Amino acid sequence: MKGALFKDQILSDRERKNLDILEVIRRYGPVTRTEISRITKYNIVTVSNYVNNYIKKDLVVEKGLDISSGGRKPTLVELNSKNCFVIGIDIGPDHIIATLTDLSLNMITKVRKQRPEESMEDVVSKSIELIYEVIEKSQIEAKKIKGLGIGISGIIDAKAGTVRDTDPGRGKTAASYISIKNLIEREFGIPTFVGNDATVAAFGEKRIGLDAEIENVLYMFSDVGCGIIIKGEIYAGAGGSAGEMQLNMSNEEDDLTKDLGLFRPGSINLGIVESGKAVVRAGKSEKLKELCEGNPDNITAAILIEAARQNDQESIKMLEKAGLNLGVRIAYLINLFNPEIVILGGGMERAGDLILEPIKRMVRRLAFEEPASMVRIIPSRLGENAVSLGAASLVIREIFIHA
């Protein structure tokens, strides 16, 4: 798929064993070969042969001895956190985040900057600046950085190699992610992959924030996108664009489209910022007026959430309405996918129960009893790092597969 993060991979037996064994070492290490064998169900000879190969390649190191239940003490193994690193980039609607992690997904360094409002070329230039900055701050040798993943907002078309920005303020422009990938690969000389931000974030939450046994997950990037994991694997669709939460409303409205309501294009803040500005202009909230210093244009989602926490009734009502509206979409997706977990991200998770409770209330009302009874709706555990760490996670997965 021309450098997309999500490939129609049919793993060979060796690749599957690589992924399974190295993932157990990442998740549980330091761990003995016997424990790896028990968890993966591969026989101890197979596990030992694979682990010895990883040690030769400096992916894994031996570390001390475990407590013996009799006889020779077993050796512990863990990932080599000093030899191999990856970079994850989040090119979001309003920011760019670069993180550098080791193979265990421990974050070494993070850099965050505002996204340029100009062309995609400016966005790529800023991303390259951040990559240089995160490498310099980490003081890691460039040769130890083995790959780079990018999660980018927009609609991916992996077959055409494009990403289309759907923000109307930037003109809904399309750009070549192959060019983005190639520019960064040429600049840094490391393999680079590109995927949709919500899909990347879903994988990050699954890999880092959830129990290994959880296999069916939806990640709600506010109401602008949805990352989908089915049976433990990313579902990105035929071209990489699966999970878009909005209909294409770029054509003129007619009698068939004017009443689509909740299927209209959303926003990263569920529309609460514009509602908050209107409330301040109408003089309905002294608390919001105080927090935005009397200027409605200063209103942000964070300000509105803070006002609600300070018991501002207008702000509480706005979050309630936003949660109920998002709950309709989530209830539909719960009926469709029957997930174990729905994760709220994209920044709105910072509102906590102020938005989660109305979402859950609407889900109880609209989802069928059977799927609703088994799903948990939780805030993102990775917060604003979900996309960058998710991109890093997917690059590590590629490293594991081809170990």
N, C-alpha and C positions, 0 to 999 in steps of 0.2 A: 504493500500500500504506500509506496513512495515515501517512507519515513514517518508514517502515522504511528502513534503509540499503540494503536489497537489493530492487531493483525488477525487474519483468519488462520491462526496457528493450529495445526494438528501436531502436537508434540510427539516426538519419538519416545521410545521407552527410556532411553538414556536421559533425554531432556526432562521428562516427567520426574524421573528419580532425582536428577539434579535439583529441580525446583522444590520437590518435597523435602529432601534431606537438608538443603541449605536454609529453607524456610523454618524448619524445626530448630536448627542451630541459631538462626536469627531470633526466633521468638523465645526460646527456652535456654539458650546458652548462658554460661558454660554448662555443657551437658555431656553425658557419657555416650559412647557408641551404643551401649545396651539400651539406654533410654531412647535414643534416636530410632533404634530398631523396633522398640515397643510401640512408639507413637506412629511411625510410618508403616508398620507391618512388613517391612523388608527384613530379610534374614540378616544376621549379624555379620556374616562374611561379606555380603553385598555392601552393607553400610560401611564396614571397615575399608573396603577397597575404594569406595567413593571418597570417604573422608581423607584417606591417605593421598589421593590425587589432589584434593583441595589444598592440603598442606603443602604439597610440592609447588602448587601454583600461588602460594601465599594468600589464598582466600581465607584460610582457616589456620588457627594456631592451637597448639596444645597448651593447657594451663593447669598446672598442679594435678593433684590426685583427689578423687572423691573418697568418701568414707567406705571402707570395705565391709561387707557382711561375712567375710571369711575368704582367705586366699589373697591373691594379688590385688592391690588397690587399682580401681579403674581410672584411666586418664580422662580428664575433662577437655572438651574442645569448644572453641568459640570463634566467631568471625574475627578476621584480622582488621581491627578498627584503625590501624595505623598505616595501612597499605593501599586502601581502595576507597575512593570518595566519589560522590555524584552531586550534581547540581539540579535543583528543581526551580522552574520559573513560573510565576503566576502573572499572566498578562490579563488583568481584570478590567472591568468597565471603567474604573477610575484610579487604579493603582497598578504598579508592577512590584512584585516581591521576588527576590532571589534568595534561595537557601542552599547551603552546602551541608551535606550530611555524610556520615560514614555508612558502611554497609548495614549496620544495625538500625539505621534511620535516626541516630542521635544527631540533632541539629548542632553543627559546629559554628556556623555564622549565618546571619540573616541581614538583608538590606531591603528597605522599602522606600519607594519613591512614587510621586504622583505620575499617572500616565499622561503623556503629552496629548493635547487635544488635536494635534495636526494629523498628518497622514500616517499610514502604517510604517512607512520608511522611518519616520521620526520615532515611532514606538520601538522598532527594531534597534535603532541606534541607541536609544535609552536603555534597552534591555542588555545590549552589549556592554554599555558602561557599567551597569549593575553587576554583570558577570565578572568583569575585571575587578570591581570593588569588593565583591564577596570573596574572590580568590585572594586578593591582597590582604583583606582583614583576617582571613583564616590562617594565613601563613603556611598554606599547604602547597607542596610542590605541584606544579601544573601537570606533570607526568603521572601523578597519582589519581587524577580526576578521570574516571573511565567513561562517563557519559553524562548527557544533559537532557532533561525532559522539560517540555513546555506545555502548560495548560492555558488555553487562550479562549476568551469569551467570543462567541460567534457560532455560526453554523458551519460545521466541517463538511467538506465534500472530499473524501479521501481519494475517490476515483479521479476527480479533476484536479486534486491537489490544492484546493482553495479553502479559505475561511472567510465567511461573510459577516461583517460587523452589522448587527441589527439595531444599533443605537441610532435613532432618527437624528439626533443632534450632530452625529458625525457623517450623516448622509447615507447610512446603510451600504457602505462600500465593501467590495470584495477584494481580497488580496491573495497572493499565492503563498501558502504556508511552505511549499517546497522551496521558494526563494528564502523565506525566513530560516528554514532548516539549513539550507546550503550556505547562506551568509554566515551563520553562527558556526557551522562545521568548519568552514574555511578559516574563520577567524581564530578558532581555538583548537582545531584538529582533533575533535572528539565526536563520537556518534551523537546525533541529536534527533529527538523525536517530538512530535507535536500531536496534541489531542484537545478535545473540548474541555473547558474548565470544570463543568459540573461532573462530567464523567471521570475526570482525573481525581477530583475531590472525593467522589464516592469510593474509589479504590484506596485512597489514602486513609479514609475513615475505617474501611474494612480491614486494612492491613495493620493499622497502628492502634485504632481506638476500640475495636470490638473483639470479642472472643472468637477464636479460630473456628468454632463450631457454627457460627452464624453465617448463613450462606445466601440469604435473599434480602437485599437491602435497597432502599431508595434514598438518595440524597437530594433534598430540595434546596436548590440554589435560589433562596427566596422563592419568587414565582416565575423566574425567567428561564430556568432550566432544571433538569432532573437527571442525576446520575443513576444508572440502573445496574445492579449486580444480581445475577441469577445463577444459583447453584455455585456460588463462589467465584464466578467469572464475570468480567465486565461485559455488558451488552451495549454495543455502540451502533448496531444496525448495519445495513448494507453499505453505507458510505461514511459512517462515523457520526451522523447527525441525530441519532436516537436520543430522546429525552427532552426535546424542545417543548416547552409548556404553553406555547402561544400559537395562535393561528396567524397565517399571513394576511394581514389587513392592509397591505399596501395599495390594493385596488380600491376604486370608489365604492362607497357603501350603497347597498340597495335593500329592498325589502327582506331579502334572505339573510343579510349579514348585520342589520342594524340592532338586532336583539341578542347578539351572541354573548354580551355581558362578560362573564368570568373567563371566557376564552380569548378575550382581547389581549394584546401584548401587555405584559406586566412591567414591573420595574424592580431594580435591585432592592429598593426599600418599601415595596408593596404599596407605593403611592402615598405613604404617610408624610413624606416631606412636603409635597405639594399641598396636602390637606393642612399640615401645620402652618404653612405660610398663609393660607387663606384664613385660618383661625386668628392668627396674629393681626392680619390686616383688618379683620372684622372686630378686633378688640375683645375677643371672647376669652382670652387666657392671659392673666397678668403674669403667671409663672413662666409661660413660654416667652412672653415679651421680655421678661427679666433675663432669662437664660440666653436669648439671642441678641441681647443688648439693644432691643427696640428695632432691629433690622430684620424683617422677615426673610431676607435672602441669606441670613446666617443660619437659618434652621437646617439641622441635619438630623438623621435618624438617631444619632447618639444623644442629641439635645432633647429630642422628643421622648426618648426612653427615660432619660434622667428626670424630665418633668413628670412623667407618669409615676416614677418611683417616689417622687415627692408629692404624690396624691393629687396631681393636676387632673381634674375630671375630664377635660377636653382631650388631653393626651391619652388617658386611659381608654376613652371611647374610640379614638382613632386606632389604637392598637387592637382593641376588641374587634372592630369592624374588619381590619386587615386580617386578623387571625381567622375570623369566620369565613371570609372570602377564600383565603388560602385553604382552609379546611375542606371546602367543597371540592377543590381540585385533588387534595390529598385523599379524601374519601373515595373519589372515583378511581384513583390509582391503586388504592388498597384493594378495592373490588377487583381491579384488573390483574394485579400482580401478586396479591396475597403475600406481602413481605413479612419478615419477622421484625424488622426495624425500619422506621422512617426517621431520617436525620434532618433536622432543620439547620441550614447554614446560610451562607451569603451575607452574614452580618446581623440578620434579624434574630439569631439565637441569643444575642446579648439582652434581649427583652425578657428572657426567661419565661416564667409562668404568665406574665402579662399577655404574651401572645400564644404560648403553648396551650394554655387552658381553653381559650376559645377554639383553637384548632381541634383539640381532643373532643370538645363538646359537639362540634359539627361532624366529626368523624363518627361519634357514637350515634348521631342522628341519621346520617346518610349512608354509612357503610353497612354492608350486611353483617349480621351478628357474628357469623363464623370467622371471617377474616379480621374483623374489628377486635374480636376477643383475644387474638393471638399476637397482635402487633403492638410494639412499643414505639411511641413517638418521643424522640429525645433531641436535645440541642447538640450541635456539633461539638465534639471534644477537641478538635484541632483548630477551631475558630478560623481566623484569617490565614492560618498556615495550611489549611486543608488542601488547597490546589497545589502549592509549591511542594509540600511533602508528598502529595499524591503523585505528582510528576516524578519526583525522586524515587518513589516506591516502584513505579512502573519501569524505570530504567534499571533499578536493582533486580527486578524480576527478569529482565533481559540478560543481565549479567549472570544470574543464577542458572537460567536455562542453558546458557552456552558455556558453562564452567568446564 
